[in-house]
Amino acid sequence: MLVLLFLGWQVWWNSLVLAGQQTNAASEQSQRWLEEATKSPSPSATTTPAPNPTGTPTPAAPPTLGAQPADYQPFAVIYIPRLGADWKRTIRQTVDTEKVLNSYDAGVGHYENTQLPGEVGNFAVAGHDSGWGNTFIDLSKLRIGDRIYVQTKNGWYTYTFRNFEYVQPTAVAVIAPVPRQPTTKPVDRLMTITTCNPPFHAGERLIAYNVFAGFQPTAKVPNEIAAAVAANGG
């Protein structure tokens, strides 16, 4: 009985509490950037799509963060509406288990030396599927075309979900600048999310690939998450 109670606490109650703490921490960070933006405007970028050689609209180049953040530094907040109307997490530098993935004020980590939001290449992040906040337990619910919003001090980077891949834990090339092709020079702006699969196990990895769709300054909150962002200051 004691073992069952401990497992229930660890898997359900502890994760529920930690998920709430991670959400609150993300709300506070997001709100700080919004307040700072009213004092000094975010960098601007032309967001009107320009045609590429094939005639397909291509998002304009957004401002970027520049240098890699210091280890464990929070530098972004991620919103994924498909995972819940109020789902958000802080992204910190590195995928350190204790200081980032299990942290009450983070939950999502950035793979060092992968690209940053808006950069050409692969902006790669990780989070637990189950336990320690159940960060990406519902990641498999993403559907083609779903939007993922990444807020930084610069503004909002929007990515569109493209496809899943299921791989072994050793398949580290999924976070290469061109996923699965580590020797190829990147030309696209991608975002890769990795988590364990299936839930409550770590036998394989679920990979979600996303493509850059556009950038908006901080004051121009994307419509889809406007209500969730407005609630941050409540």
PASEBA-1860 file (N, C-alpha, C; in nm, 3 decimals):
! residues 234
1> MLVLLFLG> 0.081/-0.121/0.000/0.000/0.000/0.000/0.086/0.127/0.000 ~ 0.190/0.125/0.083/0.279/0.241/0.087/0.346/0.266/-0.047 ~ 0.386/0.158/-0.113/0.449/0.171/-0.245/0.350/0.232/-0.345 ~ 0.226/0.184/-0.342/0.125/0.236/-0.433/0.096/0.383/-0.405 ~ 0.091/0.419/-0.278/0.069/0.559/-0.243/0.184/0.647/-0.290 ~ 0.307/0.598/-0.274/0.422/0.676/-0.320/0.419/0.694/-0.471 ~ 0.386/0.587/-0.544/0.380/0.597/-0.690/0.271/0.694/-0.732 ~ 0.157/0.690/-0.663/0.050/0.784/-0.695/0.091/0.928/-0.672
9> WQVWWNSL> 0.164/0.950/-0.561/0.213/1.085/-0.532/0.313/1.130/-0.637 ~ 0.409/1.043/-0.672/0.515/1.079/-0.765/0.461/1.103/-0.905 ~ 0.375/1.014/-0.951/0.329/1.019/-1.091/0.217/1.121/-1.109 ~ 0.127/1.131/-1.012/0.010/1.216/-1.032/0.018/1.347/-0.953 ~ 0.013/1.338/-0.820/0.003/1.460/-0.739/0.126/1.549/-0.753 ~ 0.245/1.493/-0.741/0.367/1.573/-0.751/0.377/1.642/-0.887 ~ 0.342/1.568/-0.993/0.347/1.626/-1.127/0.244/1.735/-1.144 ~ 0.126/1.716/-1.084/0.021/1.817/-1.093/0.065/1.947/-1.026
17> VLAGQQTN> 0.124/1.935/-0.907/0.172/2.053/-0.834/0.284/2.121/-0.911 ~ 0.379/2.041/-0.959/0.493/2.097/-1.030/0.450/2.163/-1.161 ~ 0.353/2.103/-1.230/0.303/2.163/-1.354/0.245/2.302/-1.326 ~ 0.174/2.316/-1.214/0.119/2.446/-1.178/0.228/2.547/-1.149 ~ 0.333/2.504/-1.080/0.445/2.594/-1.051/0.517/2.634/-1.178 ~ 0.537/2.540/-1.270/0.605/2.572/-1.395/0.522/2.668/-1.480 ~ 0.391/2.648/-1.479/0.302/2.739/-1.554/0.308/2.879/-1.495 ~ 0.303/2.890/-1.363/0.308/3.021/-1.298/0.440/3.092/-1.325
25> AASEQSQR> 0.550/3.017/-1.321/0.681/3.077/-1.347/0.688/3.128/-1.491 ~ 0.633/3.052/-1.585/0.631/3.095/-1.725/0.545/3.220/-1.742 ~ 0.432/3.224/-1.672/0.345/3.342/-1.680/0.417/3.467/-1.631 ~ 0.489/3.453/-1.521/0.562/3.566/-1.464/0.672/3.615/-1.558 ~ 0.745/3.521/-1.618/0.851/3.560/-1.711/0.793/3.628/-1.834 ~ 0.686/3.571/-1.886/0.620/3.629/-2.003/0.572/3.771/-1.974 ~ 0.512/3.789/-1.857/0.460/3.921/-1.819/0.573/4.023/-1.804 ~ 0.687/3.980/-1.752/0.801/4.072/-1.738/0.844/4.127/-1.873
33> WLEEATKS> 0.851/4.039/-1.973/0.890/4.086/-2.106/0.786/4.179/-2.166 ~ 0.658/4.152/-2.139/0.554/4.241/-2.189/0.565/4.379/-2.125 ~ 0.592/4.382/-1.997/0.607/4.510/-1.927/0.730/4.585/-1.974 ~ 0.839/4.513/-1.997/0.961/4.576/-2.047/0.940/4.633/-2.186 ~ 0.856/4.567/-2.266/0.833/4.612/-2.403/0.761/4.746/-2.407 ~ 0.683/4.777/-2.303/0.615/4.906/-2.301/0.712/5.021/-2.273 ~ 0.828/4.985/-2.215/0.929/5.086/-2.184/1.029/5.103/-2.299 ~ 1.066/4.993/-2.362/1.155/4.999/-2.478/1.105/4.899/-2.581
41> PSPSATTT> 1.061/4.948/-2.697/1.002/4.862/-2.800/1.094/4.748/-2.841 ~ 1.033/4.635/-2.876/1.108/4.520/-2.925/1.165/4.549/-3.063 ~ 1.269/4.474/-3.104/1.319/4.488/-3.241/1.208/4.459/-3.340 ~ 1.207/4.531/-3.449/1.104/4.509/-3.551/1.161/4.426/-3.665 ~ 1.071/4.363/-3.735/1.111/4.284/-3.852/0.996/4.284/-3.950 ~ 1.027/4.283/-4.077/0.924/4.276/-4.179/0.864/4.136/-4.175 ~ 0.734/4.129/-4.150/0.670/3.999/-4.140/0.588/3.964/-4.263 ~ 0.581/4.057/-4.360/0.508/4.027/-4.482/0.583/3.920/-4.561
49> PAPNPTGT> 0.520/3.807/-4.592/0.590/3.701/-4.663/0.642/3.748/-4.798 ~ 0.763/3.707/-4.832/0.823/3.738/-4.962/0.833/3.609/-5.042 ~ 0.808/3.613/-5.174/0.813/3.490/-5.253/0.955/3.437/-5.266 ~ 0.971/3.306/-5.256/1.101/3.245/-5.283/1.106/3.206/-5.430 ~ 1.218/3.150/-5.480/1.228/3.118/-5.624/1.117/3.029/-5.677 ~ 1.051/2.950/-5.590/0.945/2.861/-5.638/0.809/2.928/-5.635 ~ 0.805/3.051/-5.581/0.679/3.123/-5.574/0.603/3.099/-5.445 ~ 0.654/3.016/-5.355/0.589/2.987/-5.229/0.624/3.096/-5.128
57> PTPAAPPT> 0.526/3.153/-5.057/0.556/3.257/-4.959/0.654/3.208/-4.853 ~ 0.752/3.292/-4.820/0.853/3.258/-4.720/0.858/3.369/-4.616 ~ 0.851/3.336/-4.486/0.858/3.440/-4.383/0.989/3.518/-4.390 ~ 0.982/3.647/-4.359/1.102/3.730/-4.358/1.191/3.691/-4.243 ~ 1.321/3.726/-4.254/1.417/3.694/-4.149/1.384/3.774/-4.023 ~ 1.371/3.709/-3.908/1.339/3.780/-3.784/1.465/3.823/-3.711 ~ 1.454/3.911/-3.611/1.569/3.940/-3.524/1.601/3.816/-3.442 ~ 1.725/3.800/-3.404/1.766/3.684/-3.325/1.831/3.729/-3.195
65> LGAQPADY> 1.852/3.633/-3.106/1.906/3.665/-2.974/2.057/3.683/-2.974 ~ 2.124/3.633/-3.077/2.270/3.648/-3.083/2.342/3.535/-3.014 ~ 2.418/3.568/-2.909/2.500/3.467/-2.841/2.414/3.368/-2.765 ~ 2.468/3.247/-2.748/2.400/3.146/-2.669/2.385/3.194/-2.524 ~ 2.270/3.168/-2.460/2.253/3.208/-2.320/2.349/3.133/-2.228 ~ 2.369/3.186/-2.109/2.449/3.116/-2.009/2.374/2.991/-1.963 ~ 2.445/2.894/-1.913/2.383/2.771/-1.865/2.274/2.801/-1.763 ~ 2.161/2.737/-1.781/2.044/2.744/-1.692/1.968/2.876/-1.702
73> QPFAVIYI> 2.012/2.967/-1.786/1.944/3.096/-1.798/1.810/3.081/-1.870 ~ 1.702/3.139/-1.816/1.575/3.141/-1.889/1.580/3.245/-2.000 ~ 1.545/3.205/-2.121/1.553/3.301/-2.232/1.430/3.298/-2.322 ~ 1.334/3.211/-2.293/1.214/3.203/-2.375/1.100/3.141/-2.296 ~ 0.979/3.168/-2.342/0.859/3.102/-2.291/0.788/3.042/-2.410 ~ 0.750/2.915/-2.399/0.685/2.845/-2.509/0.538/2.824/-2.477 ~ 0.452/2.857/-2.574/0.308/2.836/-2.565/0.268/2.737/-2.675 ~ 0.193/2.632/-2.637/0.142/2.536/-2.736/-0.007/2.519/-2.709
81> PRLGADWK> -0.092/2.591/-2.779/-0.237/2.585/-2.753/-0.296/2.444/-2.760 ~ -0.244/2.359/-2.846/-0.297/2.224/-2.858/-0.284/2.147/-2.726 ~ -0.186/2.182/-2.644/-0.163/2.111/-2.519/-0.246/2.168/-2.403 ~ -0.323/2.273/-2.431/-0.408/2.333/-2.329/-0.414/2.483/-2.345 ~ -0.529/2.540/-2.315/-0.548/2.685/-2.334/-0.449/2.766/-2.253 ~ -0.407/2.713/-2.137/-0.314/2.786/-2.052/-0.178/2.717/-2.045 ~ -0.150/2.629/-2.140/-0.022/2.557/-2.136/0.092/2.650/-2.178 ~ 0.193/2.658/-2.093/0.313/2.737/-2.123/0.424/2.689/-2.032
89> RTIRQTVD> 0.548/2.703/-2.077/0.663/2.665/-1.996/0.779/2.760/-2.028 ~ 0.865/2.779/-1.929/0.988/2.855/-1.950/1.093/2.764/-2.012 ~ 1.168/2.817/-2.109/1.279/2.744/-2.169/1.409/2.798/-2.110 ~ 1.491/2.708/-2.055/1.620/2.747/-2.001/1.731/2.678/-2.080 ~ 1.848/2.738/-2.073/1.963/2.684/-2.145/2.011/2.554/-2.081 ~ 2.039/2.456/-2.163/2.082/2.318/-2.135/1.961/2.229/-2.105 ~ 1.982/2.100/-2.117/1.878/2.003/-2.087/1.915/1.928/-1.958 ~ 1.983/1.997/-1.867/2.019/1.938/-1.739/1.892/1.892/-1.667
97> TEKVLNSY> 1.894/1.769/-1.620/1.774/1.711/-1.560/1.731/1.785/-1.435 ~ 1.820/1.799/-1.337/1.781/1.857/-1.209/1.756/2.007/-1.216 ~ 1.841/2.081/-1.286/1.833/2.227/-1.284/1.738/2.286/-1.389 ~ 1.695/2.203/-1.483/1.608/2.254/-1.589/1.481/2.170/-1.604 ~ 1.496/2.044/-1.646/1.378/1.963/-1.677/1.294/1.933/-1.553 ~ 1.358/1.914/-1.438/1.284/1.887/-1.314/1.258/2.012/-1.233 ~ 1.296/2.127/-1.285/1.287/2.251/-1.209/1.143/2.300/-1.197 ~ 1.109/2.358/-1.083/0.974/2.411/-1.064/0.949/2.537/-1.145
105> DAGVGHYE> 1.057/2.603/-1.195/1.038/2.726/-1.271/1.085/2.715/-1.416 ~ 1.089/2.591/-1.467/1.126/2.573/-1.608/1.044/2.458/-1.666 ~ 1.110/2.344/-1.693/1.038/2.230/-1.750/1.081/2.197/-1.891 ~ 1.133/2.298/-1.963/1.182/2.276/-2.100/1.325/2.327/-2.109 ~ 1.412/2.247/-2.169/1.551/2.286/-2.184/1.592/2.297/-2.330 ~ 1.688/2.384/-2.354/1.741/2.405/-2.489/1.871/2.329/-2.505 ~ 1.880/2.249/-2.610/2.003/2.176/-2.637/2.114/2.276/-2.672 ~ 2.220/2.274/-2.591/2.332/2.364/-2.617/2.385/2.346/-2.759
113> NTQLPGEV> 2.427/2.456/-2.817/2.490/2.458/-2.950/2.393/2.426/-3.063 ~ 2.263/2.410/-3.033/2.166/2.414/-3.143/2.124/2.560/-3.157 ~ 2.054/2.591/-3.264/2.021/2.730/-3.294/1.920/2.786/-3.192 ~ 1.911/2.918/-3.192/1.817/2.990/-3.106/1.693/3.028/-3.188 ~ 1.586/3.072/-3.123/1.463/3.105/-3.196/1.488/3.200/-3.314 ~ 1.432/3.163/-3.427/1.441/3.246/-3.547/1.565/3.227/-3.631 ~ 1.665/3.155/-3.580/1.789/3.137/-3.656/1.774/3.028/-3.761 ~ 1.853/3.040/-3.868/1.860/2.933/-3.968/1.924/2.812/-3.903
121> GNFAVAGH> 1.863/2.698/-3.919/1.912/2.576/-3.856/1.803/2.517/-3.770 ~ 1.840/2.455/-3.659/1.745/2.378/-3.578/1.746/2.424/-3.433 ~ 1.641/2.491/-3.391/1.621/2.531/-3.253/1.561/2.410/-3.181 ~ 1.641/2.339/-3.101/1.599/2.210/-3.045/1.582/2.218/-2.894 ~ 1.469/2.166/-2.845/1.437/2.170/-2.703/1.389/2.033/-2.657 ~ 1.390/2.012/-2.524/1.348/1.884/-2.466/1.269/1.907/-2.339 ~ 1.186/1.809/-2.305/1.111/1.810/-2.180/1.062/1.671/-2.149 ~ 1.028/1.646/-2.023/0.975/1.515/-1.985/0.838/1.492/-2.048
129> DSGWGNTF> 0.807/1.365/-2.072/0.671/1.332/-2.113/0.583/1.311/-1.990 ~ 0.637/1.242/-1.889/0.560/1.215/-1.769/0.649/1.231/-1.647 ~ 0.587/1.272/-1.537/0.663/1.302/-1.417/0.722/1.442/-1.425 ~ 0.746/1.502/-1.309/0.808/1.633/-1.301/0.736/1.739/-1.385 ~ 0.603/1.736/-1.376/0.523/1.836/-1.445/0.454/1.787/-1.570 ~ 0.484/1.663/-1.612/0.419/1.608/-1.734/0.425/1.706/-1.850 ~ 0.539/1.766/-1.870/0.551/1.876/-1.966/0.496/1.841/-2.104 ~ 0.546/1.734/-2.164/0.506/1.699/-2.300/0.428/1.568/-2.306
137> IDLSKLRI> 0.351/1.537/-2.201/0.276/1.412/-2.200/0.174/1.406/-2.314 ~ 0.126/1.522/-2.361/0.027/1.527/-2.469/0.087/1.570/-2.602 ~ 0.218/1.564/-2.615/0.281/1.612/-2.739/0.228/1.538/-2.861 ~ 0.195/1.411/-2.846/0.148/1.332/-2.960/0.013/1.380/-3.013 ~ -0.053/1.471/-2.941/-0.181/1.525/-2.987/-0.166/1.635/-3.091 ~ -0.042/1.680/-3.116/-0.022/1.784/-3.217/-0.076/1.738/-3.352 ~ -0.130/1.833/-3.427/-0.182/1.805/-3.561/-0.113/1.898/-3.661 ~ -0.099/1.851/-3.783/-0.032/1.930/-3.886/-0.095/2.070/-3.894
145> GDRIYVQT> -0.010/2.170/-3.889/-0.058/2.308/-3.895/-0.075/2.375/-3.761 ~ -0.069/2.296/-3.651/-0.078/2.358/-3.518/0.035/2.458/-3.499 ~ 0.004/2.566/-3.429/0.104/2.670/-3.405/0.172/2.653/-3.269 ~ 0.300/2.685/-3.266/0.380/2.687/-3.145/0.441/2.825/-3.136 ~ 0.424/2.891/-3.023/0.469/3.028/-3.006/0.582/3.033/-2.905 ~ 0.691/3.097/-2.943/0.808/3.110/-2.856/0.833/3.258/-2.832 ~ 0.815/3.300/-2.708/0.835/3.440/-2.670/0.975/3.458/-2.612 ~ 1.045/3.559/-2.658/1.173/3.599/-2.600/1.165/3.749/-2.571
153> KNGWYTYT> 1.275/3.807/-2.526/1.277/3.951/-2.503/1.257/4.029/-2.632 ~ 1.283/3.964/-2.746/1.266/4.030/-2.876/1.121/4.035/-2.922 ~ 1.045/3.929/-2.891/0.909/3.920/-2.941/0.864/3.776/-2.956 ~ 0.771/3.753/-3.050/0.706/3.623/-3.067/0.752/3.555/-3.195 ~ 0.808/3.436/-3.180/0.847/3.354/-3.294/0.742/3.244/-3.310 ~ 0.682/3.236/-3.426/0.578/3.136/-3.449/0.632/3.024/-3.536 ~ 0.608/2.901/-3.490/0.644/2.781/-3.567/0.518/2.701/-3.595 ~ 0.518/2.626/-3.704/0.405/2.542/-3.742/0.447/2.396/-3.738
161> FRNFEYVQ> 0.365/2.314/-3.669/0.398/2.172/-3.660/0.390/2.106/-3.796 ~ 0.492/2.023/-3.826/0.500/1.956/-3.956/0.481/1.805/-3.947 ~ 0.558/1.738/-3.861/0.546/1.592/-3.854/0.617/1.537/-3.731 ~ 0.584/1.410/-3.701/0.648/1.335/-3.592/0.749/1.237/-3.647 ~ 0.839/1.196/-3.559/0.927/1.083/-3.587/0.953/1.012/-3.454 ~ 0.954/0.879/-3.459/0.984/0.798/-3.341/1.122/0.737/-3.361 ~ 1.212/0.761/-3.265/1.350/0.718/-3.282/1.402/0.654/-3.153 ~ 1.517/0.590/-3.164/1.586/0.537/-3.048/1.656/0.651/-2.973
169> PTAVAVIA> 1.683/0.635/-2.843/1.750/0.741/-2.767/1.887/0.779/-2.822 ~ 1.947/0.691/-2.900/2.080/0.718/-2.956/2.076/0.803/-3.083 ~ 1.957/0.833/-3.133/1.944/0.905/-3.261/1.962/1.055/-3.240 ~ 2.083/1.095/-3.201/2.109/1.235/-3.167/2.108/1.327/-3.290 ~ 2.113/1.270/-3.409/2.116/1.353/-3.530/1.984/1.425/-3.555 ~ 1.881/1.394/-3.478/1.754/1.465/-3.496/1.765/1.612/-3.456 ~ 1.868/1.646/-3.376/1.885/1.787/-3.337/1.996/1.855/-3.417 ~ 2.044/1.791/-3.523/2.141/1.855/-3.612/2.076/1.974/-3.681
177> PVPRQPTT> 2.154/2.072/-3.732/2.096/2.186/-3.803/1.998/2.146/-3.913 ~ 2.030/2.037/-3.983/1.934/1.972/-4.072/1.909/1.834/-4.012 ~ 1.795/1.812/-3.950/1.773/1.686/-3.879/1.804/1.563/-3.964 ~ 1.878/1.472/-3.903/1.916/1.345/-3.966/2.022/1.360/-4.075 ~ 2.063/1.484/-4.103/2.165/1.507/-4.207/2.271/1.602/-4.150 ~ 2.354/1.555/-4.059/2.447/1.642/-3.987/2.553/1.710/-4.073 ~ 2.577/1.661/-4.195/2.678/1.724/-4.280/2.618/1.823/-4.381 ~ 2.487/1.838/-4.379/2.419/1.925/-4.476/2.406/2.067/-4.421
185> KPVDRLMT> 2.432/2.166/-4.504/2.421/2.305/-4.463/2.274/2.345/-4.455 ~ 2.230/2.404/-4.343/2.088/2.439/-4.328/2.049/2.563/-4.408 ~ 1.926/2.566/-4.453/1.870/2.684/-4.519/1.736/2.723/-4.457 ~ 1.676/2.631/-4.382/1.546/2.655/-4.321/1.560/2.689/-4.172 ~ 1.457/2.750/-4.118/1.449/2.778/-3.974/1.355/2.676/-3.911 ~ 1.410/2.583/-3.837/1.332/2.473/-3.782/1.330/2.477/-3.629 ~ 1.234/2.407/-3.572/1.228/2.385/-3.428/1.198/2.238/-3.406 ~ 1.278/2.174/-3.321/1.257/2.033/-3.291/1.231/2.016/-3.142
193> ITTCNPPF> 1.124/1.944/-3.109/1.090/1.912/-2.970/1.112/1.763/-2.949 ~ 1.185/1.727/-2.843/1.208/1.586/-2.813/1.154/1.553/-2.674 ~ 1.099/1.432/-2.661/1.053/1.383/-2.532/1.055/1.231/-2.534 ~ 1.041/1.169/-2.418/1.040/1.023/-2.410/0.906/0.969/-2.459 ~ 0.907/0.845/-2.501/0.786/0.779/-2.549/0.799/0.629/-2.527 ~ 0.689/0.562/-2.491/0.556/0.613/-2.456/0.557/0.673/-2.316 ~ 0.449/0.740/-2.275/0.444/0.798/-2.141/0.475/0.695/-2.033 ~ 0.549/0.740/-1.934/0.591/0.660/-1.819/0.697/0.556/-1.854
201> HAGERLIA> 0.753/0.566/-1.973/0.863/0.480/-2.014/0.965/0.566/-2.089 ~ 1.082/0.509/-2.114/1.185/0.584/-2.186/1.249/0.497/-2.294 ~ 1.169/0.408/-2.351/1.223/0.315/-2.449/1.261/0.379/-2.581 ~ 1.192/0.487/-2.617/1.223/0.557/-2.741/1.198/0.705/-2.723 ~ 1.217/0.780/-2.828/1.195/0.924/-2.824/1.091/0.964/-2.928 ~ 1.004/1.055/-2.888/0.907/1.116/-2.979/0.964/1.251/-3.021 ~ 0.975/1.271/-3.151/1.032/1.394/-3.206/0.923/1.469/-3.282 ~ 0.906/1.597/-3.250/0.810/1.682/-3.322/0.887/1.789/-3.398
209> YNVFAGFQ> 0.873/1.788/-3.530/0.942/1.885/-3.616/0.848/1.999/-3.652 ~ 0.901/2.121/-3.646/0.821/2.240/-3.672/0.900/2.336/-3.761 ~ 0.829/2.415/-3.840/0.894/2.508/-3.931/0.855/2.651/-3.895 ~ 0.948/2.743/-3.913/0.926/2.883/-3.879/0.817/2.943/-3.968 ~ 0.724/3.017/-3.906/0.612/3.075/-3.980/0.608/3.227/-3.974 ~ 0.677/3.291/-3.876/0.673/3.436/-3.871/0.716/3.491/-3.736 ~ 0.732/3.622/-3.731/0.776/3.692/-3.609/0.690/3.815/-3.588 ~ 0.659/3.843/-3.459/0.588/3.964/-3.422/0.655/4.026/-3.300
217> PTAKVPNE> 0.669/4.159/-3.295/0.724/4.225/-3.176/0.640/4.192/-3.053 ~ 0.697/4.210/-2.936/0.633/4.170/-2.810/0.494/4.228/-2.794 ~ 0.475/4.353/-2.830/0.345/4.418/-2.810/0.235/4.359/-2.897 ~ 0.271/4.292/-3.006/0.172/4.233/-3.096/0.155/4.085/-3.063 ~ 0.081/4.057/-2.958/0.060/3.920/-2.913/-0.021/3.843/-3.017 ~ 0.023/3.723/-3.056/-0.055/3.643/-3.152/-0.198/3.622/-3.103 ~ -0.293/3.634/-3.194/-0.435/3.627/-3.157/-0.471/3.498/-3.086 ~ -0.414/3.387/-3.129/-0.454/3.256/-3.075/-0.426/3.245/-2.926
225> IAAAVAAN> -0.323/3.314/-2.878/-0.288/3.303/-2.736/-0.309/3.433/-2.661 ~ -0.381/3.527/-2.722/-0.399/3.659/-2.658/-0.466/3.646/-2.521 ~ -0.565/3.560/-2.509/-0.635/3.545/-2.380/-0.544/3.486/-2.274 ~ -0.465/3.385/-2.313/-0.373/3.323/-2.218/-0.266/3.421/-2.174 ~ -0.219/3.503/-2.265/-0.115/3.601/-2.231/-0.174/3.711/-2.143 ~ -0.295/3.754/-2.173/-0.360/3.858/-2.091/-0.379/3.810/-1.949 ~ -0.403/3.679/-1.932/-0.425/3.624/-1.798/-0.297/3.620/-1.715 ~ -0.183/3.636/-1.781/-0.055/3.633/-1.707/-0.046/3.743/-1.603
233> GG> -0.108/3.854/-1.633/-0.099/3.967/-1.540/-0.209/3.969/-1.435 ~ -0.295/3.864/-1.438/-0.407/3.861/-1.345/-0.371/3.807/-1.209
END
